[in-house]
Amino acid sequence: MNRALFDFSPPAWFPVQDKEILERCRNIRREEMEMTNENGYRIRVVPHPSSAVAVELFQWILQSDLENKRTVIVFPNSWRNIYVSVAEMCNRYHVNARNIHAFCMDEWADEDGNVAPITYGPSLGGHFMREFYLSFREDLRPPLSQMHYYTNDNIASYSDMIDEAGEGGADLIISATGWVGHTAFIDPNTKKFAAESLEEFMQIKAGFVDNHRLTIIQNSHGYGSGDLYHTPRYSVSIGPRDVMHARNHLERHDLGYLGGYGSWERMVSRLQLYGPVTMQIPASLYQLTKGTIYVSEEMARPIEPMDLTAF
């Protein structure tokens, strides 16, 4: 079907409504994607973004060891293949992670604001501790006191803890973008991240989040095989302030991470990378920062509507 013969508007609860923005981002070609903006934010298309992120993370840990330098990193969850691979490289080459101060970027919560404990099976902090921390040889692990995850006692102070450990902010945030355009659980159109302006939005700290419905749907696929009733509706998360305070940023955009082959993954990637910087697509804040995003060749493929006449 020719798209021009049947036009319609996005649902009101979609973060982006401007059709000109949508069409421009939808039609970006592979050869136009790689760039470095004036802030030092690089976009690179590679065959395997996860491998590229693993190599860079290993280099950060190696440098912290060789220079004996405190390094504060905010980590996403759960990235088992990357974390185990990095830890195995450190174990093989005797790279000591003693200088790494880790902060989990988010965690589940209930409707009363209680944070899921790391002993809870799907806990994001629990996954990080098992997949990253426990994958290191015991003699190469960071001190346990340098591994930070959310508890009921530290929600209000979490952003300040990152700033204090990193002398003003994290050295590195590692991330990927969700269906709604969030980073961590910084969801648009939520009470937690409501703001009158982008400047006000960028000052919001970590805290309790009433998650966007698209975030709940996305997480239901990995959390409970699509069981929306078994997927938490709330979370705790770093805030835009933590993104802006970090000195470097590292991202991956690859199919499969967000649930498999689908144009929605390409679309939210393009909106983040090439659309306007807006609190409606929170991950677009990265355009204002220094960092690198690795986009897979699959993600760089054109977005094409399904032609039902082929069936």
TITOR-685714 format. One record per residue (C-alpha): residue in one letter; x negated, y negated, z negated. Coordinates in steps of 0.2 Angstrom, whole numbers, plus 5000, padded with zeros to 4 digits. Example, Ala and Ser with C-alpha at 12.3 -4.5 7.8 and 13.67 -1.06 7.14 Angstrom:
(A,(4938,5022,4961))
(S,(4932,5005,4964))
This chain:
(M,(5000,5000,5000))
(N,(4994,4983,5004))
(R,(4991,4973,4988))
(A,(4997,4957,4997))
(L,(5014,4964,5000))
(F,(5018,4968,4982))
(D,(5012,4955,4969))
(F,(5016,4955,4950))
(S,(5009,4947,4934))
(P,(5000,4955,4920))
(P,(5009,4959,4904))
(A,(5009,4944,4892))
(W,(4998,4954,4879))
(F,(4984,4956,4892))
(P,(4970,4944,4887))
(V,(4968,4937,4905))
(Q,(4982,4930,4914))
(D,(4974,4920,4928))
(K,(4976,4929,4944))
(E,(4962,4919,4953))
(I,(4949,4925,4939))
(L,(4956,4943,4941))
(E,(4954,4943,4960))
(R,(4937,4935,4960))
(C,(4930,4947,4947))
(R,(4938,4962,4955))
(N,(4930,4958,4972))
(I,(4912,4956,4966))
(R,(4901,4967,4977))
(R,(4887,4979,4971))
(E,(4874,4968,4979))
(E,(4880,4952,4970))
(M,(4879,4960,4953))
(E,(4861,4959,4947))
(M,(4857,4942,4940))
(T,(4848,4932,4926))
(N,(4857,4917,4919))
(E,(4850,4901,4911))
(N,(4851,4909,4894))
(G,(4840,4924,4898))
(Y,(4855,4936,4899))
(R,(4850,4949,4913))
(I,(4862,4961,4922))
(R,(4853,4976,4930))
(V,(4862,4990,4939))
(V,(4853,5007,4935))
(P,(4858,5025,4938))
(H,(4859,5029,4919))
(P,(4862,5015,4907))
(S,(4861,5026,4892))
(S,(4844,5032,4896))
(A,(4838,5014,4898))
(V,(4846,5009,4882))
(A,(4837,5024,4873))
(V,(4820,5019,4880))
(E,(4822,5001,4875))
(L,(4828,5006,4857))
(F,(4813,5017,4856))
(Q,(4802,5002,4861))
(W,(4809,4991,4847))
(I,(4806,5005,4834))
(L,(4788,5008,4841))
(Q,(4784,4989,4841))
(S,(4791,4988,4823))
(D,(4779,5002,4818))
(L,(4763,4995,4827))
(E,(4766,4977,4821))
(N,(4772,4982,4804))
(K,(4786,4970,4807))
(R,(4803,4970,4799))
(T,(4816,4973,4812))
(V,(4835,4970,4809))
(I,(4846,4979,4822))
(V,(4865,4980,4822))
(F,(4871,4997,4829))
(P,(4887,5003,4837))
(N,(4895,5020,4834))
(S,(4895,5034,4839))
(W,(4881,5035,4851))
(R,(4875,5053,4847))
(N,(4865,5056,4863))
(I,(4855,5040,4862))
(Y,(4852,5040,4844))
(V,(4846,5059,4844))
(S,(4835,5056,4859))
(V,(4827,5041,4851))
(A,(4824,5049,4835))
(E,(4817,5065,4844))
(M,(4805,5053,4853))
(C,(4799,5045,4837))
(N,(4797,5063,4829))
(R,(4787,5069,4843))
(Y,(4775,5054,4844))
(H,(4775,5051,4825))
(V,(4783,5034,4827))
(N,(4788,5028,4809))
(A,(4805,5018,4808))
(R,(4800,5012,4790))
(N,(4803,4994,4796))
(I,(4820,4996,4803))
(H,(4835,4988,4794))
(A,(4851,4995,4801))
(F,(4868,4987,4800))
(C,(4883,4997,4807))
(M,(4894,4985,4817))
(D,(4911,4992,4812))
(E,(4921,5004,4803))
(W,(4939,5010,4801))
(A,(4951,5003,4788))
(D,(4969,5005,4782))
(E,(4983,4993,4781))
(D,(4978,4988,4764))
(G,(4961,4983,4769))
(N,(4952,4998,4762))
(V,(4937,5004,4771))
(A,(4935,5022,4776))
(P,(4921,5030,4766))
(I,(4906,5038,4776))
(T,(4912,5055,4769))
(Y,(4928,5053,4780))
(G,(4925,5064,4795))
(P,(4928,5051,4809))
(S,(4919,5037,4799))
(L,(4909,5027,4811))
(G,(4896,5024,4797))
(G,(4895,5042,4793))
(H,(4892,5046,4812))
(F,(4878,5034,4812))
(M,(4870,5041,4797))
(R,(4871,5058,4804))
(E,(4866,5054,4822))
(F,(4852,5041,4819))
(Y,(4845,5042,4801))
(L,(4846,5060,4798))
(S,(4839,5064,4815))
(F,(4822,5057,4810))
(R,(4809,5067,4801))
(E,(4810,5064,4783))
(D,(4793,5056,4783))
(L,(4797,5044,4797))
(R,(4814,5038,4791))
(P,(4818,5021,4785))
(P,(4821,5019,4766))
(L,(4839,5023,4763))
(S,(4842,5006,4755))
(Q,(4839,4999,4773))
(M,(4854,5008,4780))
(H,(4869,4997,4779))
(Y,(4887,5001,4782))
(Y,(4904,4994,4776))
(T,(4911,4997,4759))
(N,(4926,4989,4750))
(D,(4913,4978,4740))
(N,(4903,4971,4755))
(I,(4916,4966,4768))
(A,(4916,4947,4763))
(S,(4897,4946,4763))
(Y,(4892,4957,4777))
(S,(4888,4943,4789))
(D,(4877,4935,4776))
(M,(4869,4951,4772))
(I,(4863,4952,4791))
(D,(4857,4934,4791))
(E,(4848,4937,4775))
(A,(4839,4953,4781))
(G,(4835,4945,4798))
(E,(4830,4928,4792))
(G,(4845,4919,4801))
(G,(4852,4934,4811))
(A,(4848,4951,4818))
(D,(4834,4954,4829))
(L,(4844,4964,4841))
(I,(4863,4969,4843))
(I,(4866,4985,4853))
(S,(4884,4986,4861))
(A,(4896,4991,4874))
(T,(4913,4983,4879))
(G,(4930,4990,4875))
(W,(4945,4990,4886))
(V,(4952,4974,4879))
(G,(4935,4965,4882))
(H,(4929,4967,4864))
(T,(4912,4970,4856))
(A,(4912,4979,4840))
(F,(4931,4976,4834))
(I,(4931,4958,4838))
(D,(4948,4959,4846))
(P,(4957,4945,4855))
(N,(4974,4939,4850))
(T,(4972,4945,4832))
(K,(4975,4937,4815))
(K,(4956,4939,4810))
(F,(4949,4931,4826))
(A,(4962,4917,4829))
(A,(4954,4900,4832))
(E,(4959,4883,4839))
(S,(4943,4882,4850))
(L,(4928,4893,4856))
(E,(4917,4883,4845))
(E,(4928,4888,4830))
(F,(4929,4906,4836))
(M,(4910,4908,4837))
(Q,(4909,4904,4818))
(I,(4920,4918,4812))
(K,(4911,4930,4801))
(A,(4913,4949,4798))
(G,(4929,4955,4790))
(F,(4946,4965,4791))
(V,(4953,4966,4808))
(D,(4971,4970,4814))
(N,(4966,4978,4830))
(H,(4974,4975,4847))
(R,(4985,4988,4854))
(L,(4973,4992,4868))
(T,(4959,4995,4856))
(I,(4971,5007,4846))
(I,(4975,5016,4863))
(Q,(4957,5017,4868))
(N,(4951,5024,4852))
(S,(4965,5037,4851))
(H,(4957,5046,4865))
(G,(4941,5049,4856))
(Y,(4948,5049,4839))
(G,(4963,5061,4840))
(S,(4965,5067,4858))
(G,(4977,5053,4862))
(D,(4986,5055,4845))
(L,(4991,5037,4842))
(Y,(4999,5041,4825))
(H,(4982,5048,4819))
(T,(4972,5033,4825))
(P,(4968,5019,4812))
(R,(4977,5002,4817))
(Y,(4964,4992,4807))
(S,(4946,4990,4805))
(V,(4931,4980,4798))
(S,(4919,4972,4810))
(I,(4905,4960,4813))
(G,(4911,4943,4819))
(P,(4907,4931,4833))
(R,(4895,4922,4822))
(D,(4884,4938,4821))
(V,(4883,4939,4840))
(M,(4878,4921,4841))
(H,(4865,4922,4827))
(A,(4856,4938,4834))
(R,(4840,4934,4844))
(N,(4842,4948,4857))
(H,(4856,4959,4864))
(L,(4856,4975,4873))
(E,(4872,4983,4881))
(R,(4877,4997,4892))
(H,(4892,4998,4904))
(D,(4894,5016,4911))
(L,(4909,5026,4916))
(G,(4913,5040,4904))
(Y,(4910,5029,4889))
(L,(4927,5021,4890))
(G,(4936,5037,4894))
(G,(4931,5043,4912))
(Y,(4933,5037,4930))
(G,(4945,5022,4931))
(S,(4946,5005,4938))
(W,(4950,4997,4921))
(E,(4932,5000,4915))
(R,(4925,4991,4931))
(M,(4937,4977,4928))
(V,(4934,4973,4910))
(S,(4915,4974,4914))
(R,(4917,4961,4927))
(L,(4928,4950,4917))
(Q,(4914,4950,4903))
(L,(4900,4948,4914))
(Y,(4906,4936,4928))
(G,(4922,4928,4921))
(P,(4923,4913,4910))
(V,(4916,4913,4892))
(T,(4932,4914,4882))
(M,(4938,4921,4865))
(Q,(4951,4931,4876))
(I,(4937,4942,4881))
(P,(4926,4941,4866))
(A,(4911,4951,4874))
(S,(4909,4936,4886))
(L,(4900,4927,4872))
(Y,(4885,4937,4877))
(Q,(4883,4926,4893))
(L,(4878,4913,4880))
(T,(4864,4923,4873))
(K,(4847,4931,4878))
(G,(4848,4950,4882))
(T,(4850,4964,4895))
(I,(4865,4973,4900))
(Y,(4863,4989,4910))
(V,(4877,4993,4922))
(S,(4878,5010,4930))
(E,(4880,5013,4949))
(E,(4897,5021,4946))
(M,(4902,5005,4937))
(A,(4896,4994,4951))
(R,(4907,5003,4964))
(P,(4921,4993,4972))
(I,(4938,4992,4963))
(E,(4950,5000,4975))
(P,(4969,5002,4972))
(M,(4975,5020,4974))
(D,(4983,5024,4990))
(L,(4998,5035,4987))
(T,(5001,5038,5005))
(A,(4986,5050,5004))
(F,(4996,5063,4994))
